[in-house]
Amino acid sequence: MPFANSTSFSQPLSMEENNREGQVYIIMKSNCVLTFHRDYAQQEAVSRVLQRLAAIRSAAADMPRDGTELYDNGESLARLLDYPPYIVYAILDEITDQLSPEIVEIEQQVDAIDELVLGLSHAQHESALKRMGEQRRRILLTWQLAHPKPRIIEALIRQVPICCCNGSPRLAQEVIQYLGDVHGHLMAAVDSCARAEAVLARSHSNYLAKISLELSRATFDANTTTERWTMLGIIVVPINIVTSFLGVNLKVPGQDRDDTLNFFVVLACLLIYAAVTLAFWRWRQLT
C-alpha cells in the first residue's frame, strides 16, 4: 500500500511578511516528494536541498566499488537519494536551520533589553517600551512557526518504517535519527522562545517597578515642596497681618512713646512665633 503523508512547514518571517506567504507544504509518497511554496526564500531552501542531494550523489559515485566497507557506505548514500523520508528530512533541516539566526538575534536583543531596563533615563522610557513590544511580537511569531512542528516531526518519525525502502531497517533507523536531530532543534527553538518571553516579562515588570519608583519619588518631592511652601505661608501670613495692623493710619498702643522698645517687643514676638512654628513643623516630621 503506497504511503502518503501531507504536512506544512513554515520558515521564520520578518515583521512585515504574511504567514501564508512564508509556508512550505510537503507531500510525501512512497516514490516521490512534492513541495509547494509561494515565497522566493522557500525556493532557495529547496534549491539548497537539491544541491545537497547532488553532492551526496557525487560522493556516492566516487566511492570504490570493490566490496569493501567504503563500497557499502557508497551504497547507503545512494539509497538515501531514493528514500522519500530522507528528502523530507533534508528539506525540514534546511528550513529549521534558518530559525537559528532569528533565535540568536532574539536572545541577544532580549538580553540587551534586560540589562538596559534598570538604567534607563527618562527620555529612553518610550524607546524601551517600543523595543519590548517589537521583540515580543517577534517571539510570538517565531513561537507560532516552531511550536506545532515537533508534533509533525513525531508523526513523520512514526511513518518512516512504513515507507522503508527495499526493506532496509538500517536505512529507516538512520533517517529516524536525522529527524530526531531536527526535532531537537525545534524543541530548542521553542524553549528559547519561552525563555526569551520569560526574560521580557521580567524586564517589563522591572520597567514598571522603575516607573512606579520614579512616580513615587516625584510625588514625594512635590509633597515636600508643598509642605515647605505651606509652612512658609503659615509663618509669613500672620506676620504680614500684624505688621499691616501696626501700619494703618490709626492710633495704636505705644504710638506716643519716643523710644524703640515697642518695636523690639513686636519684633521679638514675631521671631518667637516663627521659631515655635518651625519647631512644631520639625517635630511633626520626626514623629
C-alpha positions in Angstrom: 0.0 0.0 0.0 1.6 3.3 -1.0 2.5 5.6 1.8 1.3 9.2 1.7 1.6 12.0 4.2 0.9 15.7 3.9 2.1 18.4 6.2 3.1 22.0 6.2 6.3 23.6 7.5 6.9 27.4 7.8 10.0 29.5 7.6 10.8 32.4 10.0 9.2 35.6 8.8 10.1 39.2 9.2 7.6 41.6 10.9 6.2 42.7 7.5 5.7 39.2 5.9 2.5 37.3 5.9 2.2 33.8 7.4 0.5 32.3 4.3 3.3 33.6 2.1 6.0 32.0 4.3 4.8 28.4 4.3 6.1 25.3 2.6 3.7 22.4 2.0 5.3 19.0 1.7 3.5 15.9 0.4 5.5 12.6 0.8 4.6 9.4 -1.1 6.4 6.2 -1.4 8.3 7.2 -4.5 8.3 11.0 -4.6 8.2 14.2 -2.5 6.2 17.2 -3.6 6.7 20.7 -2.2 4.5 23.8 -2.7 5.6 27.3 -1.7 5.0 30.9 -2.8 7.9 32.8 -1.4 11.3 33.0 -3.2 13.1 32.2 0.1 11.5 28.8 0.2 12.5 28.2 -3.4 16.1 28.9 -2.4 15.8 26.5 0.5 14.6 23.7 -1.8 17.4 24.6 -4.3 20.0 24.1 -1.5 18.4 20.7 -0.7 18.8 19.7 -4.3 22.4 20.8 -4.2 22.9 18.7 -1.0 21.4 15.7 -2.8 23.6 16.3 -5.8 26.7 16.4 -3.5 25.6 13.1 -1.9 25.2 11.5 -5.3 28.6 12.7 -6.3 30.2 11.4 -3.1 28.4 8.0 -3.6 29.7 7.8 -7.2 33.3 8.4 -6.1 33.2 5.6 -3.6 35.2 2.5 -4.7 33.1 -0.5 -5.9 35.3 -3.3 -4.7 33.0 -4.8 -2.0 34.8 -3.0 0.9 33.3 -1.0 3.7 33.6 2.1 1.6 31.5 0.5 -1.1 28.8 -0.3 1.5 28.9 3.3 2.6 28.5 4.4 -1.0 25.5 2.1 -1.5 23.9 3.5 1.7 24.4 7.1 0.4 22.9 6.1 -3.0 19.9 4.6 -1.3 19.3 7.7 0.7 18.7 9.6 -2.5 15.8 7.3 -3.4 14.3 7.4 0.1 11.5 10.0 0.4 11.7 10.4 4.2 15.4 11.4 3.9 14.5 14.0 1.2 11.8 15.3 3.5 14.3 15.4 6.4 16.7 17.4 4.2 14.0 20.0 3.4 12.9 20.3 7.0 16.6 20.5 8.2 17.3 23.3 5.7 14.3 25.3 6.8 14.9 24.6 10.5 18.5 25.9 10.2 17.1 29.2 9.1 15.4 29.6 12.5 18.8 29.7 14.3 19.8 33.3 13.3 16.4 34.5 14.2 16.6 32.8 17.6 20.1 34.1 18.3 19.1 37.7 17.4 16.0 37.5 19.6 18.1 36.2 22.6 20.7 39.0 22.1 18.0 41.7 21.9 16.2 40.4 24.9 19.4 40.2 27.0 20.3 43.7 25.9 16.8 45.0 27.0 17.1 43.1 30.3 20.5 44.8 31.1 19.3 48.2 29.9 15.9 48.5 31.5 17.1 49.3 35.0 19.5 52.0 33.8 17.1 53.9 31.6 17.0 57.7 31.6 13.6 59.4 31.5 14.0 60.1 27.8 14.6 56.5 27.0 11.4 55.1 28.5 9.3 55.3 25.4 12.1 53.7 23.3 12.5 50.8 25.7 8.8 50.1 25.8 8.7 50.1 22.0 11.6 47.7 21.8 9.9 45.3 24.3 6.8 45.3 22.1 8.7 44.6 18.9 10.7 41.8 20.5 7.5 40.2 22.0 5.9 40.3 18.6 9.0 38.6 17.0 9.0 36.0 19.8 5.3 35.3 19.3 5.7 34.9 15.5 8.7 32.6 15.9 6.9 30.6 18.5 3.9 30.2 16.2 6.2 28.9 13.5 8.2 26.5 15.6 5.7 25.2 18.2 3.5 22.9 16.1 6.4 21.5 14.1 7.8 18.9 16.7 4.4 17.1 16.6 4.7 17.0 12.8 8.2 15.5 13.1 7.0 12.9 15.6 4.2 11.9 13.2 6.7 11.6 10.4 9.1 9.5 12.5 6.2 7.0 13.2 5.6 6.7 9.5 9.2 6.2 8.4 9.3 2.4 8.9 6.1 2.1 6.7 8.0 3.8 3.8 11.1 1.7 4.4 12.9 1.5 1.0 13.8 -2.0 -0.1 13.1 -3.4 3.4 16.1 -1.8 5.0 15.5 -1.2 8.7 19.0 0.3 9.0 18.2 3.0 6.5 14.9 3.7 8.3 16.7 3.9 11.6 19.3 6.3 10.2 16.6 8.7 8.8 14.8 8.5 12.2 17.9 9.7 13.9 18.2 12.5 11.4 14.6 13.5 12.0 15.2 13.3 15.8 18.0 15.9 15.3 15.6 18.2 13.6 13.0 17.6 16.4 15.7 18.5 19.0 16.5 21.8 17.1 12.8 22.7 17.0 12.3 21.9 20.7 15.4 24.1 21.5 13.8 26.9 19.4 10.5 26.6 21.3 12.4 26.6 24.6 14.4 29.6 23.5 11.2 31.5 22.7 9.8 30.6 26.1 13.0 31.8 27.9 13.0 35.0 25.9 9.4 35.6 26.7 10.1 35.0 30.4 13.1 37.4 30.4 11.0 40.0 28.6 8.2 39.6 31.2 10.7 40.1 34.0 12.2 43.1 32.2 8.7 44.6 31.7 8.0 44.1 35.4 11.3 45.8 36.3 10.4 48.6 33.9 7.0 49.1 35.6 8.6 48.9 39.0 11.1 51.6 37.9 8.4 53.8 36.6 6.5 53.3 39.9 9.5 54.3 41.9 10.1 57.4 39.8 6.5 58.4 40.2 6.7 57.8 44.0 9.9 59.9 44.1 8.3 62.7 42.1 5.2 62.6 44.3 7.3 62.7 47.4 9.3 65.7 46.1 6.1 67.5 45.2 4.7 66.9 48.6 7.9 68.1 50.3 7.9 71.3 48.3 4.2 71.8 49.0 4.8 71.4 52.7 7.6 73.9 52.7 5.6 76.5 50.9 2.7 75.8 53.3 5.0 76.3 56.3 6.3 79.5 54.8 2.7 80.7 54.3 1.8 79.8 58.0 4.8 82.0 59.2 4.5 84.9 56.7 0.8 85.4 56.6 0.3 86.1 60.4 3.4 88.3 60.4 2.0 90.2 57.4 -1.3 90.7 59.1 0.2 92.0 62.4 2.5 94.4 60.6 -0.4 95.6 58.5 -2.4 96.5 61.6 0.5 98.3 63.0 1.0 100.3 59.8 -2.6 101.6 59.5 -3.3 105.3 59.8 -4.9 104.9 63.2 -3.8 105.3 66.8 -2.2 102.1 68.1 -0.9 101.2 71.6 2.6 102.6 72.2 2.4 105.2 69.5 3.1 108.0 71.9 6.4 106.6 73.2 9.6 108.1 71.8 11.9 105.1 72.3 12.1 101.9 70.3 11.0 99.5 73.0 7.7 98.6 71.3 9.5 97.9 68.0 11.8 95.4 69.6 8.9 93.8 71.6 6.9 93.3 68.4 10.0 92.0 66.5 10.8 89.6 69.4 7.2 88.3 69.4 7.3 87.7 65.6 10.6 85.9 65.9 9.4 83.7 68.7 6.2 82.9 66.7 8.4 81.9 63.7 10.7 79.8 65.9 7.8 78.0 67.6 6.1 77.3 64.3 9.3 75.9 62.8 9.9 73.7 65.8 6.4 72.3 65.7 6.8 71.5 62.0 10.0 69.7 62.6 8.5 67.7 65.4 5.6 66.6 63.2 8.0 65.5 60.6 10.1 63.4 63.0 7.0 61.8 64.5 
